[in-house]
Amino acid sequence: MYIDNIVNMDNDGKYTVHELKSRVKKLMELHEAYKAENVQLHDENERLKKELQQKEEDLAGCQEKLSNMELAKGLASSESTHDAKIKINRIVREIDRCIALLNK
């Protein structure tokens, strides 16, 4: 059933070689085009993954800076000693976690 769509038959039921060659050539061209598109999409995907990773690293750096600025602001203001100790302990735990990751 599907072969009739790919191969033309003449009145005697024989395949037209020229038509078959033409369709095979077209399929090969489509295959090459899709392969090229696949490579392009793969490259773009890799580029976007690297860009996302860089953005995530930038975000982590900004969050760390914000945390440090909030700590500095809290220590400079009339904030209670208890709150400052909590923030310092949080930073120390984060540093310990980073050291543990580096030791793995």
N, C-alpha and C positions, 0 to 999 in steps of 0.2 A: 504494500500500500504506500509506504513512505518512499520507496525506491522510485515509484512513478513520478514523484515530485522532483527527484534529483536527476533522473535520467529520462530523456525523451525517448519514446518508442515510435518507430514509424508504423505504417499500416500493417507490415508483416510481423510486428512484434519484436523487431531487432532494435538494439540500442544504436543510437546515433553516436558514433565515436567522437565526432567533432563537438557535439553538445556535451558529452561526458567530460571531454578534456577541458572545455570552457568552464564548466561548473567546478571541476576539481581545481582549476587554476584560481577561480574566484574564492573557493574555500581556503586555499593556501594563502591568498592575499589577506583574507579576513583573519586567518590564524596569525599571520605575521603582525597585522595591525593590532590585534588583541594582545599579543605578546609584548609589543612595544608599549602599549598603554599600561599593561600590567607592570612592566619595569618602571615606568614613569610614576605610577601610583605607589609602588613600593618605595621608591626614592623619596617621594613626597611624604609618605607615612613615616619614614625614618627621620626626615628633617623635622617633621612636626613633633615626633617623640622627643628629639633632642631639644627642640624649642620649649616644649612643655617641661622637661626636666630642668632646663635653665630657669624658667619662670618659677618653678616650685622652689628652687634653690634661692632665687631672689626674694621670694615671699618669705621663706624661712629666715633669711637674713634681716629682712625688714621687721618681721615679728620679733626677732631677738633684739634689734635696735629699739623697737618700741617698748619692749619689756624693760630694757636697761634704762631708757629715758623715764619710764614710769617709776622705776625704783629710785633713780636719782631725784626725781621730783618729790617722791614720797619721803626720802631721807632729808631733803632740803626743807620740806615744809614742816608744819607742826604735827605731822602724823604721829600716831602713837608708836612707841618702841615695839610693841607687840606686832603690829602690822608690818613694820620694817623687817623684823626677825622672820616673819612668815615668808616674805618675799625673798629674803636672802637664802633661807632654807630651800625654797623652791629652785632658786638658781643653782645652789650647790647640788641638789638632787639631779638637776638637768646636766650639770658638768660631770657628775659621777656616771650618769647614764652614757654620756658621750665617751668617757674614758673606757667604760666597759665595752662599748661597741668597737673602739679602737683596739682593744686587747684581744678581740675575737680573731 
